């Protein structure tokens, strides 16, 4: 009985409550909106964003997509700390991206060659619990 109680207390201590998770998600959504606005992006110009709170990373992620007649820019970053996880930039007159980088950690940065490669990596971050 004592082991069962200790295990239950340990479990409760490490699992965030539903209220805490909702609070983190709400705070993240507000931070992402502020980050988007302060970065100069505007939804009226065809840009968009979405936020995601990742418990695994302990980060509030924002994915931004900006479009113009001449370019496409996509990025995933921490909306609060500003750390960039992935970036993709394409000039519409070119076949290859100007920039395509995946940055899973502070010590690891690798180039990518296609928008699909960027999309797969970005999706893995934005869906991470």
N, C-alpha and C positions, 0 to 999 in steps of 0.2 A: 504494500500500500504506500509506503514512504517513497519507493522508487517511482511509482506511478504519479504521485503528487509532484515530485521533483521534476519529472519529465514534462508534466503539464505546465508547470511554472516556467520551465526553460522554453517550451514551445510558445507560450503566450508572450514571453519576453522578446523573442526574436521575430515573431510574425507581426507586422504592423496591423493595427486595427483598420477596419473598413473606413471608419471616420478619418483616420490619419491619411489613408491612401486618397480619399476624396479630397481632403485638404491639400495634399501635395499636388494632385492633378489640377485643382482649381488655381493654386498659386503658380503652377507651371504655365497654365493657359494665360494668366495675366502677364507673367514675365515674357512669354513668347510674343504676345500682342505688343507689349512695350518695345521689345527688341526689334521687331519688324518695323514698327513705326519710326523708332529712333535711327534705324539704319537707312531711312529714306525711301523704303519700298512703299508702294501704294497699290492697293487692289484695283483701283480705277485704271491703272496703267497695265493691267493684265498680270500683275504679280500675285502670288498667293503664298500662304504658309499654313503649316499645321504643327501642333505641339504634341509632345508625348513625354510623360514622366517615366523614366527608367529606374526602377528600384535597383536593378543589377548594377548600373553605372552610378547610381545616386545622382543622376543628372536630369535636368529639364532640357529636353532636346527640342530644337526648332528646325524644321525643314522648310527652306524657302525656295521658291521657283520664280524667277524673274524672266520675262520675255519682252523682247522688242522686235521690230522688224528685222534687225540685224544680228541679234544674238539671243542665246539662251544661257541662263546662269542658274545653277542649282547648288544648294549647300545644306549640310547638316551640321549644326553647332549646338553648344550649350547656351541656352538663352540667358542664363544668369552669369556664368563665368566667361563666356565668349570663346571657349576652346572649340576649334574646328575639327570635325571628324571626317568630313568629305566635302569635296568641291568639284564642280563640273562646269566648264565654260566652253561654249561653242559659238563661233562666228558663223552665221548662216550661209556665208559664201564658201565656207571650207568643208572638207570631208571629215577631217579629224578634229577632235577637241583641242582648243588652245591649252586648256588645263584640265586634268582629270587626276585627282589625288584622293587616295583612301588613307585615313590616318587613324587606325584602330587604337593606338596608344601614343603617349608622348615620345616613345623611343622608336616607334615603327611608322614609317610613311612609305607608301608605294604608289607608283603611277598606275593608272588604268587607261585602257585604250578606247573604250566605248561607253556610250550612255547606258547601255544595258548593264555593263559591269558596275557602273556607279549606282544604278537603280537597285540592283540586287544587294549591294552593300548598305545603301541608305535604308532599304526596307528592313534589313536585318536589325539595324539600330532602332528604327522607329516602331518595330513590333516587339522589341525586347522587353521582357517584364522586368 
